[in-house]
Structures are given as C-alpha cells and as structure tokens.
Amino acid sequence: MPGAGKKVFSGQRFETTIAIIIVLAIVTTNILVHYKPYLLNFFFLPVIFAGYYLGRRRAVTIAISCILLEALYLVFSRQVFGVQLGLNRDDLIFLISWAVFLLLTAWIVGVLSEKREKEVFNLKRAYAGILSIVLKYLEVGEQGKSQAEQVSELAGKIASVMEINKVEVENIKSAALLSDIPELQNCLPLFSQTTRYMEQESLAQLQLNDREKIMLKTAALILTEIQPLLQSYYVHYRQKAGEMDKSLNSIPLGAAIIALAELYVRLARQGKVKVGPEEISSLEDLQKLKGRYFPDRAVEALRLVIY
C-alpha cells in the first residue's frame, strides 16, 4: 500500500476507534454508575488524541460528536433507559462549560499539531534545499564547467577587479552559482526562511550530529547573505529583463555583476543573445549597455577581465 494510502487508512481507523470509545464510554457510564458529571472529563482524552494525530478539523468533529452524544443521552435517557436525571442550574452551567472547553481543547490542540507539522515540513524543505545547493556546488558538466560555474567564476573575477572586499566577492560567487536555478522565484522565500528553521530547536528534530548541525547553520548563514542579491537579480534582470534603461542606483552592485557575467557566458556559448529589443553579438555590443543596463564600472571590469 502506498505511503499516502497507509496514512489515510490509519487516520480512518484511528477515527473509528475514537468513535467506538466514545459510544462505549457513554453506555458504560449509564450502565455501571449513576449519572455523574465528573465522568465527562473522560471525553477530553479522545479529543486530545484526535487533535494531535488527525488535526484541528477532525478533532473539532470528534468534540462535536461527544457533545451531541451526551445531549442525546440526556434527552432520551428517561424514555430509553428509564433514568430520571434532575438537572439544576449549576448542572446546566457545568454541561455548557464542559462543551465549550471540549471544543476549545480540540481546536487548540489541533492548531498546535498542524503548526508543528507545518514547521517540520518547512524544515525538511529547507534541509532538502540546502542539499540541492550543495549538489549544485559539486556539479561538474560532462564537457567541463557548467554554465553556473562559469558565471560564478567570471562574476568573482569582475568583482575582484572592481576591488570589492573578499567577503562580498565570495557572496557574489555563491549567488551567481545559484542564479540559474529554474525555480528561482519559488526558492527565494525558502532561502529567507532557512535561518529560522536552522535554530537549535528545529535541528533537534532532524537528529543530526554536531558536525552536520554546524554545516547546516553555515549554509543557512550563506543563504541569508546571498538572498538579497538573488532577489534583486531576479527582479531587475529576469522579471524586468526587457527594461533597457534601469535605475542602476537602486540595484545592488552584486546583482548587476551576476547579470553581466551571466549575459557574457551566454554570449560566449550561443554567439548571439537577445536583451530586450537589442541583439548582442559581441563585447562591443555589450558595452553599449554601459550606464543603461549595467553599471559603467562593471562593464569596464568585464573588459579588463576578458582582455
């Protein structure tokens, strides 16, 4: 049986078991003992279990079932079981408060359980994302360096010629290596969330050793630093790729360097590259974008690197 099918079957079986327990509890309460309100606390157990294992919606359903069954028992006990229950105002207040707290318990436990499951899911996504990034670093094309590696290397050289500090150069190289991810738009929110899920409390759920935790935290820190570069690169040079006269002062220099390196690598591979309405077929054509599409310094640095 597939994993999803097993989970559904297990959930249905668990829910059925809870329903049976509820019915048996009411019948047993009626047969073995005279009606005693404190026995209603028993119903908190299946509701808590349902909230933890089945989620908020099913836990509330179980709680409502408990309340309805208890109400039916009180209404029909005299006709069916021949039991006369004298309920005063205090008893009614107790029953109403019991029903309210039962529903609140179901809702709160269910919400907390769903929140925990969501955090675990996001943690697994972050873990998988970091692994894919590590694989990206280790990727080697059959014909030599991959395009991402070439872009990263060229961007690093351009940044070095521009005398950017070494930390920023490494961040630019790391961001450039990830710039060709097909699902970059979907990965960007993941990058920004990763640090939060790499806290010690979240890492404990993965049962990692100290070395693995340090590696993941380091990777998360790198992602946090390069995420703004990738975000700017995606917005200005992918979403707005056809906008030829850009407001260069609002674009981080690192993002422009990555885009410039990526454009030159594509030009070297394809011979011709379309940038908006213009066709770029040589370094001279690329220099025409200086001051409009790319910063002057970056284009001049590229020329120095190439020659």
N, C-alpha and C positions, 0 to 999 in steps of 0.2 A: 504494500500500500504506500503511495507517495507520502512525503512528509506532511504536505498541506492537508491531505485526506485524513491522515492519522490525527492531526491536531483537531480537525473539525469533529471527527468521530469521538475523540477523547473529551472534547468540550461538551458534546451532546450527552455522552454517557455520564459525565460529571453532573450536568444539569439535571438529568433524570434521577440520579442518586439523591441529589438535594431535594427534589420534589417528593420523592418517596419518604425521605427522612422527615420532612415537614408533615406529611399526612400521618405517618406513624406517631409522631410526637403529639399531634392533636388528639388522635384516637387514644393513645396511651394515657395522656393527661386526663381524658374524660373517664376512662375505664378504671384506672388504678387509684386515682386520688380525686377528692372533691375539688372543684374548680379553685385554683389558687393562682392569683395574678403573677406572683414572682416567677412561676414556671415559664412565663412568656419570654424571659431573658434567654431561654434556650435558643430562640429563633435568631439571635444575633450571630451564633456560630455559623450556620449555613450561609447567612448573608455576607459575613466577613470572608468566608472561603470563596464565595461566588465573586465578590468584588476583587479579590486578589488574583484568582485564576481566570475568570471569564470577562472581567472588565465592568465598567460603570453601567452600561445599558442592561446587561443581563442581571447584574446584582440588584438594580432597582426593580427589575421584573420579578425576581425572587422575593424581594421585600414586599412588593405589592401583593404577590401571591400569598405570603404569610398573613398579611393584614386581612385580605379577603377571606381566607380560610377561617381565620379567627372570628371575623364578623359573621360568617355563615354559621359557625358553631354557636355563637351567642344567640343568633336569631332563631335557629332551628333546634337548639338543644332541648327545648321544652317539648316540641312536637315529636322529635325523633327519639331522643334519649330519655325523655320524661324527667329531666333535671330542671329544677326551678332555681334560677340564679337571681338573687336580689342585688342589683347594682345601684349603689347610691351615687351621689355627685362625685365623690372622691374617686370611686372606681372608674367612672366615665373619664374624669380628667387623667387618671393614670393610663387608661387604654389609649386615649388620644395622644398623650405624650409618648407612650411606647411606640405607637405607629409613626409619629414624627421622627423620633430618634432612630428608629429602624431604617426609615428612608434616608435620613442623613448619613447614617453609618454606611449604607450601601453606596450612596453617591460619593462620599469622601474616600472610602477605601478603593472604589472603582477608579476614581480620578487619579489617586496616587499610584495605583497599579499601572494605569495607562501611561502616566507621566514617566514612571520607571522604565516601562517597555520602550517608550519613545527615546529616552536617553540612551538605553542600551543599543537601540537600533542606530542612533546617530553616532554613538561611539564606534560601532562596528563599521559604519560608513567611513568615519574618519580614519580608522585603522586600515581599511581596505584602500582608501585614497592615498595614504602615506606609502603603503606597499607598492601601489601602482607608480607613485612618483619615484620610489627607489629603483623600481624596474626601469623607469624612464632614464634614470642616470646611467644604468648599466647597459642600456640598449646599444647594440652595435649593428649597423646595417651590413648586409652581405657585400655591398660594393664599397665599404669603408664607413666613414662617419655618416650618421643620419642627418637629415636636414636640421633637426632641432639642435644637434651637437654643433653643426656648422654655424647656426645662428648664434648659439651661446658663445662659441669661441670668438666669432667676429665682433659681437657686442662687447665682450670683455676687452678686446684689443682697442676698439673705438673709445671705450670708457677710460682705458689706461692712457691713451694718447691725450685725452682731454684732462688728464691729471686728476681724475676723481679718486677719492680715498679708497683704499683697498676693500674695506667692508662693503661700500656701495658697489664696487666693481663685482664682488662676489654675488651680491644680491641681484644685480643686473644679469649676470650669467645664469644664476639659478632660475630667475623669472623667464629668461629667454628660452631656457631648456624646456619649460612647460608651456610656452606661448602657442605651440601648435596643437595643443590638445583639442580634439574635435568638439568635445562638450565643455569648452572652457567656461561658457556662461553658467552652466549648471555646477561647475566645480568651484567657482569663485565663492559662493556662500559657504560651501564646505570648508574652504581654506580659512575663512573668517571664524568659523565655529570650532575649528580643530583645537585651538589652545584651551578653550573652556572644557573640552572633554578629555584633555590630556592631564587634568589635575589628578592628584594622587587618589582621590576618592573614586574617580572614574576608571583609572588604570587598574585599581584593585579588582575590578570586576573581570578583567581580562586574565588575571592570574599570571602576570609576567614577572620575570626576574628583574633584578635591579638594572642590569645592563640594557635589557630591552626597554625598560621604562625611560632610562636616560636617552636612548636613541630616539624614542618616540617624542619625548619632550623637546629634544633638539630639533627634530624635523618639524614639530609644531611651531617652534620659535621661528624657524626659517620661513615657514609658510606665512606666519603673521607679518614678517618684514617684507616679503615679496608680493603679498596680496594687493596692496595699493598700486604697485607697478603694473601688475597684470590687469587690474581693474581699469586703470587709465588706458593701458594699451588696447584692451578690448573695446572700450567705449569710443576712443578717438581714432583708432586705426583699423577697427573691424566694423563696428556699427556705423561709424561716420567715415568710412574709407573713401567715399566719393566727395567729401568736403575738402576742396583743394586749399582754400585759404583759412588755415586753422589759427585759433588764438593760442599761439605757442607758449605764451606766458602762463597759461592755465594748465599746461600739460607737463607732468614731471619729466625731467630730462631723461631719466632711465627708461621710461616708456617710449619716448621718441627714439632713443638709441636702439631699443629692441626692434621697433618697427622698421627702422632704417636698415639694420642688419638683416632682418627677415626679407625685406624687399630686394636687397642686393643678392642674397643667396638664391632667391627665386629667379632673379635676372640671370645669374650665372648658370643656373640649371636649365632654364627654359629659353633664354635668348631674348624674349620679349615679355613684358609684364604690363598689364593694364592698371593704371591708377586713376580712378575716376574717368574723365573723358580723355585723359592723356595716355599715350603709349610710351613706355620706357624701354629702350633697346640698348642703351649704353650708359656708361658712367657720366658722360656729358649731359645726357637727357636727365639723369637723376639729379645732377647739380642744379638744374633749372627749378627744382622743387625747394631749393635752399631759401630759407626765410619765409616760405609759404606753408609747406607741408612738413618740413623738418627744420630744426634749428640750424643756423649757419655753422656754429661750432661743430655740430655732429657731422654734417656733410663734409666739412674740411678735414675732420679727423678721419673719416672713412677714406678720403682721397689719399691721406698720408699713409694709412694702413695698406691700401691697395698698391700704392707705388713705392 
